[in-house]
Amino acid sequence: MRKVTGWRWTFFVVGMMVMSLGITMSIKGKIIGTSPWDVLHVGLFQNFGLTIGTWSILTGLSIVVSTAIILRQWPKIGTWLNMLLIGSFIDVFNWLLPSTDVYSLQITYFVVGLFVLSFGCGMYIAPNMGTGPRDTLMMILVEKYGGTIKTARMSIEVLVTILGWLLGGPVGIGTVVIALTSGYIVQYSLPYCRKVLMKCIGNIEGIQPF
């Protein structure tokens, strides 16, 4: 079982690292906009300082506390790690990756970042170690008010995009592209990553796909 747990945690942490790299790349290519939540994070950073990663952690923390109160249960450790690690990784990659004012390079950053973050998302979800704060909020809305996951996610993202735009965050065609296409890429990356994870774990009796 140690082997199983080890591989699951490896996929979870590495997946968040890969997703954070993609998020940072999309932010570096913000000339055409970035993801809805990062529009908010960048807007907060521009107005109040701190770092983009710190704002990612703080918004995640507010969601975790709120959802814990609503659900009356303590979030899984994976949810806390998701909140802390993604924000931290974003700041590390933001420091490591060079910024550019060249339009073509920003477009390249954005396009590559879209695929990287979507693949990383599928990788970190694959071991089923706990959902992130924003995904938990989405599921609560569906359970409380009905509707579909797609509608709940779109409603949340529209709201945070408007708030981020009011704060001066980078809204553009890229924001729409990420909102509309990232889910489709995750749809393919998730089963692929689960297949790779099961292959890494090997043929252990009693272990079912996650």
DOMAR-542011 format. One record per residue: x, y, z of N, C-alpha, C in turn. Coordinates in steps of 0.02 Angstrom, whole numbers, padded with zeros to 5 digits, always signed. Example, Ala and Ser with C-alpha at 12.3 -4.5 7.8 and 13.67 -1.06 7.14 Angstrom:
2
+00660-00284+00390+00615-00225+00390+00660-00165+00390 +00642-00112+00354+00684-00053+00357+00645+00002+00394 
This chain:
210
+00041-00061+00000+00000+00000+00000+00043+00064+00000 +00103+00058+00027+00148+00116+00026+00163+00138-00045 +00171+00088-00089+00186+00104-00159+00127+00141-00190 +00066+00118-00175+00006+00150-00202+00001+00222-00177 +00008+00230-00112+00004+00297-00082+00058+00343-00109 +00118+00317-00116+00173+00357-00141+00161+00383-00211 +00137+00338-00255+00124+00359-00324+00066+00408-00328 +00015+00397-00286-00042+00443-00287-00021+00513-00266 +00018+00517-00213+00041+00583-00190+00088+00615-00241 +00129+00573-00274+00175+00599-00325+00136+00631-00382 +00085+00596-00407+00044+00623-00461+00008+00686-00439 -00016+00686-00378-00053+00743-00351-00009+00805-00348 +00049+00799-00319+00094+00857-00310+00124+00879-00377 +00149+00831-00416+00179+00848-00481+00126+00878-00527 +00065+00852-00524+00010+00879-00564-00004+00952-00547 -00004+00968-00482-00014+01037-00462+00044+01081-00485 +00104+01053-00483+00163+01091-00507+00157+01106-00581 +00137+01056-00620+00129+01065-00693+00074+01115-00707 +00018+01109-00672-00037+01155-00682-00016+01226-00665 +00022+01235-00611+00045+01301-00591+00092+01331-00644 +00133+01289-00674+00176+01312-00728+00134+01338-00786 +00081+01301-00804+00037+01323-00858+00001+01387-00841 -00022+01393-00778-00055+01455-00756-00009+01514-00763 +00054+01504-00740+00103+01559-00744+00118+01578-00816 +00122+01529-00860+00135+01543-00931+00077+01582-00961 +00015+01565-00942-00042+01602-00969-00042+01673-00942 -00019+01683-00881-00015+01751-00853+00039+01791-00889 +00095+01758-00907+00148+01791-00944+00123+01812-01014 +00073+01776-01039+00044+01793-01104-00021+01831-01097 -00026+01872-01045-00089+01904-01028-00110+01960-01076 -00071+01972-01128-00090+02024-01176-00157+02008-01208 -00174+01943-01211-00239+01924-01239-00286+01899-01184 -00267+01910-01122-00309+01890-01066-00284+01825-01034 -00307+01813-00974-00288+01751-00939-00351+01719-00910 -00344+01665-00872-00402+01629-00847-00443+01672-00800 -00509+01657-00794-00553+01698-00751-00526+01710-00681 -00505+01658-00646-00481+01667-00578-00416+01708-00576 -00374+01700-00627-00311+01737-00628-00322+01810-00648 -00377+01825-00683-00395+01895-00694-00405+01928-00626 -00439+01893-00581-00450+01919-00513-00385+01924-00475 -00344+01872-00477-00281+01872-00439-00234+01927-00463 -00229+01936-00528-00186+01988-00556-00213+02057-00537 -00280+02065-00542-00311+02128-00523-00297+02146-00450 -00302+02097-00405-00288+02109-00334-00215+02127-00324 -00171+02091-00359-00099+02105-00355-00083+02177-00378 -00113+02198-00432-00100+02265-00459-00125+02321-00413 -00177+02307-00375-00207+02358-00333-00182+02357-00261 -00166+02297-00237-00150+02292-00165-00082+02262-00150 -00042+02248-00201+00024+02221-00188+00024+02147-00173 +00069+02125-00129+00082+02055-00115+00104+02021-00180 +00086+01959-00193+00104+01924-00255+00042+01890-00283 +00046+01871-00346-00011+01838-00378-00025+01771-00342 +00029+01735-00326+00021+01672-00291-00010+01680-00222 +00010+01733-00188-00019+01747-00122-00094+01759-00126 -00114+01797-00177-00186+01810-00185-00223+01746-00203 -00190+01702-00240-00221+01637-00256-00233+01598-00192 -00184+01600-00146-00191+01566-00082-00246+01598-00040 -00247+01664-00037-00295+01699+00005-00367+01690-00019 -00377+01693-00085-00445+01681-00110-00465+01608-00099 -00417+01563-00107-00431+01493-00093-00448+01481-00020 -00411+01516+00024-00424+01509+00096-00494+01533+00114 -00514+01589+00085-00582+01615+00099-00635+01566+00076 -00622+01533+00020-00671+01483-00006-00671+01421+00039 -00612+01399+00060-00607+01339+00103-00645+01350+00168 -00634+01408+00199-00667+01423+00263-00743+01427+00252 -00764+01460+00199-00835+01468+00186-00869+01401+00173 -00837+01359+00131-00866+01294+00116-00866+01248+00177 -00815+01254+00219-00812+01213+00280-00871+01230+00326 -00887+01295+00330-00943+01317+00371-01009+01291+00343 -01016+01296+00276-01078+01274+00244-01088+01199+00251 -01033+01161+00238-01038+01088+00240-01033+01060+00311 -01008+01102+00357-00998+01081+00426-00952+01021+00431 -00900+01023+00392-00850+00970+00395-00782+00998+00373 -00729+00969+00401-00662+00992+00388-00639+00968+00320 -00611+01011+00278-00588+00990+00212-00533+00938+00215 -00527+00898+00164-00473+00848+00160-00406+00883+00155 -00354+00848+00174-00286+00877+00172-00268+00896+00100 -00294+00859+00051-00280+00874-00019-00305+00943-00038 -00362+00963-00010-00390+01029-00024-00344+01084+00002 -00319+01075+00064-00273+01124+00094-00208+01128+00054 -00182+01070+00034-00120+01069-00004-00129+01102-00072 -00186+01089-00103-00202+01120-00167-00199+01196-00161 -00231+01222-00108-00233+01294-00097-00163+01323-00086 -00123+01290-00045-00057+01316-00027-00004+01307-00082 -00003+01247-00112+00050+01231-00159+00043+01267-00225 -00018+01270-00252-00027+01302-00317-00006+01376-00313 -00028+01411-00261-00008+01481-00254+00068+01488-00247 +00098+01443-00209+00171+01446-00199+00208+01431-00264 +00185+01380-00301+00217+01362-00364+00210+01419-00415 +00152+01453-00415+00142+01509-00462+00195+01563-00450 +00208+01579-00387+00258+01630-00372+00328+01608-00392 +00344+01544-00382+00410+01518-00401+00419+01523-00477 +00370+01499-00515+00375+01499-00588+00372+01571-00615 +00335+01614-00582+00331+01683-00603+00399+01717-00597 +00438+01695-00548+00506+01721-00538+00555+01690-00587 +00545+01626-00603+00591+01590-00647+00581+01607-00721 +00519+01613-00743+00505+01624-00814+00514+01697-00832 +00551+01712-00885+00561+01782-00905+00497+01812-00935 +00485+01875-00919+00429+01911-00949+00450+01939-01016 +00402+01954-01058+00417+01981-01124+00362+02029-01146 +00382+02079-01186+00334+02126-01215+00322+02110-01289 +00356+02058-01314+00349+02039-01384+00283+02001-01393 +00241+02027-01436+00173+02000-01445+00174+01925-01462 +00216+01905-01510+00217+01835-01532+00239+01789-01475 +00285+01811-01433+00307+01770-01377+00253+01765-01323 +00215+01818-01314+00161+01815-01266+00107+01766-01290 +00094+01767-01355+00045+01720-01383+00070+01648-01373 +00135+01637-01384+00164+01571-01374+00158+01549-01301 +00174+01595-01256+00166+01581-01184+00094+01558-01170 +00047+01596-01196-00024+01582-01182-00045+01514-01208 -00030+01500-01272-00053+01438-01304-00022+01377-01269 +00044+01379-01258+00077+01323-01225+00051+01317-01153 +00042+01374-01120+00017+01373-01052-00051+01342-01045 -00095+01354-01095-00162+01325-01094-00159+01249-01092 -00117+01220-01134-00111+01147-01136-00077+01119-01074 -00026+01155-01050+00011+01132-00991-00034+01133-00929 -00071+01188-00919-00114+01192-00859-00170+01141-00863 -00197+01129-00922-00252+01081-00929-00227+01010-00917 -00168+00994-00941-00139+00928-00929-00124+00919-00855 -00095+00971-00824-00080+00967-00753-00143+00958-00711 -00197+00989-00732-00261+00982-00697-00284+00909-00698 -00280+00877-00756-00298+00807-00761-00253+00763-00720 -00189+00781-00716-00141+00741-00679-00153+00745-00604 -00168+00804-00578-00178+00810-00506-00246+00782-00484 -00294+00781-00528-00360+00752-00512-00358+00676-00514 -00315+00649-00557-00313+00576-00569-00310+00533-00506 -00267+00549-00457-00263+00505-00398-00318+00515-00347 -00363+00563-00360-00421+00574-00316-00401+00587-00243 -00357+00635-00234-00332+00651-00167-00368+00711-00136 -00418+00737-00169-00455+00794-00143-00460+00849-00194 -00518+00880-00198-00529+00934-00247-00504+01000-00220 -00491+01046-00265-00469+01113-00245-00527+01153-00218 -00512+01209-00185-00565+01251-00155-00618+01273-00204 -00597+01292-00264-00644+01319-00314-00689+01264-00341 -00662+01203-00349-00703+01147-00372-00754+01128-00318 -00734+01132-00255-00780+01117-00200-00838+01166-00200 -00823+01230-00210-00875+01281-00212-00924+01267-00269 -00898+01247-00325-00940+01231-00383-00988+01174-00367 -00963+01123-00334-01005+01065-00317-01059+01084-00266 -01042+01128-00219-01091+01150-00169-01149+01187-00203 -01133+01230-00252-01185+01266-00287-01233+01219-00323 -01204+01167-00353-01246+01118-00389-01291+01081-00340 -01263+01060-00282-01302+01023-00233-01356+01066-00200 -01339+01130-00188-01386+01174-00152-01441+01201-00197 -01422+01219-00259-01469+01255-00302-01488+01217-00366 -01458+01158-00375-01474+01119-00435-01436+01144-00496 -01456+01123-00554-01421+01143-00615-01364+01096-00630 -01324+01115-00679-01268+01073-00700-01202+01102-00676 -01151+01059-00675-01084+01081-00656-01060+01135-00704 -01075+01126-00769-01055+01175-00819-01084+01244-00804 -01149+01246-00785-01181+01310-00769-01152+01341-00707 -01140+01299-00655-01112+01325-00593-01042+01353-00604 -01002+01317-00642-00934+01340-00655-00934+01405-00695 -00977+01407-00746-00980+01467-00788-01003+01527-00747 -01051+01517-00703-01077+01572-00662-01023+01600-00616 -00985+01555-00585-00931+01576-00541-00878+01614-00580 -00859+01587-00638-00806+01617-00677-00825+01685-00706 -00889+01692-00725-00912+01757-00749-00908+01809-00693 -00928+01788-00633-00927+01834-00576-00856+01856-00558 -00810+01808-00554-00741+01827-00535-00707+01866-00591 -00725+01851-00654-00697+01889-00711-00718+01962-00708 -00782+01973-00694-00807+02042-00689-00772+02079-00631 -00766+02045-00574-00733+02075-00517-00660+02090-00533 -00626+02042-00565-00556+02053-00584-00549+02108-00634 -00595+02113-00682-00593+02166-00732-00602+02235-00700 -00647+02239-00651-00656+02302-00615-00593+02324-00578 -00552+02274-00560-00489+02288-00525-00432+02300-00575 -00447+02295-00639-00396+02307-00690-00360+02244-00714 -00388+02185-00698-00358+02123-00720-00361+02114-00795 -00317+02071-00823-00311+02062-00896-00365+02018-00926 -00421+02049-00946-00475+02013-00980-00467+02019-01055 -00476+01965-01092-00470+01968-01164-00497+01904-01195 -00483+01895-01259-00507+01836-01294-00478+01773-01262 -00418+01779-01234-00386+01722-01201-00426+01697-01141 -00460+01743-01107-00501+01724-01050-00558+01678-01073 -00588+01696-01129-00642+01655-01157-00615+01588-01182 -00556+01590-01214-00526+01529-01241-00512+01479-01185 -00483+01502-01130-00468+01457-01075-00533+01429-01045 -00582+01472-01035-00645+01450-01006-00680+01397-01048 -00674+01404-01115-00710+01359-01159-00672+01296-01179 -00605+01298-01177-00567+01242-01203-00531+01200-01151 -00515+01229-01094-00475+01191-01044-00511+01128-01022 -00577+01132-01014-00615+01073-00993-00610+01016-01043 -00609+01032-01107-00604+00980-01158-00536+00945-01156 -00483+00984-01143-00417+00955-01138-00412+00910-01077 -00440+00934-01021-00440+00893-00959-00479+00828-00970 -00530+00831-01011-00571+00772-01026-00529+00716-01056 -00475+00734-01092-00431+00685-01121-00371+00670-01076 -00346+00721-01042-00287+00711-01000-00302+00671-00938 -00362+00678-00909-00379+00643-00848-00378+00567-00856 -00414+00538-00904-00410+00465-00911-00340+00441-00930 -00304+00481-00969-00236+00462-00987-00191+00459-00925 -00196+00510-00882-00155+00511-00821-00175+00455-00773 -00240+00439-00769-00261+00384-00727-00233+00318-00753 -00230+00311-00819-00203+00250-00848-00128+00244-00832 -00092+00300-00838-00020+00300-00823-00010+00286-00748 -00052+00315-00706-00046+00304-00634-00055+00231-00617 -00105+00199-00645-00117+00128-00632-00059+00085-00658 -00029+00106-00712+00028+00070-00739+00088+00077-00693 +00098+00136-00663+00153+00147-00616+00143+00106-00553 +00081+00102-00530+00066+00064-00470+00077-00011-00481 +00059-00034-00541+00068-00104-00557+00007-00145-00539 +00012-00208-00550-00043-00255-00538-00044-00277-00465 -00078-00236-00423-00083-00252-00352-00155-00273-00338 -00163-00330-00308-00230-00358-00296-00272-00311-00252 -00333-00300-00274-00380-00259-00234-00378-00186-00251 -00332-00164-00293-00328-00093-00312-00372-00080-00372 -00418-00035-00364-00464-00016-00418-00444+00052-00446 -00462+00067-00509-00448+00133-00538-00479+00188-00495 -00445+00245-00491-00468+00300-00447-00520+00342-00482 
